[in-house]
Amino acid sequence: MAETADKRRCVRVSVEGTVQGVGYRYWTERTATGLDLTGWVRNRRDGSVEVLLCGDVDDVAEMLQRCRDGPPSARVTAVRILEEGGEDPADGFEVLPTL
């Protein structure tokens, strides 16, 4: 049914603040996997963390909310949506090399 496809969302976001060297990427991988999301996470050379999240619209919204806090050592100052849509990875969630 087409309704199922309409309930999926892909969003690429930038997470800023103290988000590198605090386990943010691995926290993101665990949390996104627990919400049954697909995508990836990577550090950026500018000090931010970039994340692609794809899945059920409610689960993506939940993950975006959780990204505002992150793991205990993180100090998130902003979660910015860079792009809506894009290619939905087939399955899984992975940690990519720094870009």
JOPE-V846981 format. One record per backbone hydrogen bond with DSSP energy under -1.0 kcal/mol. NH is the residue of the N-H (numbers start at 1). CO is the residue of the C=O. If there is no record, write none. Layout:
BEGIN
((NH,CO) (NH,CO))
END
This chain:
BEGIN
((4,1) (6,2) (7,4) (8,5) (9,55) (11,53) (12,83) (13,51) (14,80) (15,49) (16,78) (18,75) (19,17) (27,23) (28,24) (29,25) (30,26) (31,27) (32,28) (33,29) (34,30) (35,31) (36,33) (37,32) (38,54) (39,92) (40,52) (41,94) (42,50) (44,48) (47,44) (49,15) (50,42) (51,13) (52,40) (53,11) (54,38) (55,9) (57,7) (60,56) (61,57) (62,58) (63,59) (64,60) (65,61) (66,62) (67,63) (69,66) (70,66) (74,71) (75,18) (77,16) (78,16) (80,14) (82,12) (83,12) (85,10) (94,39) (96,41) (99,43))
END
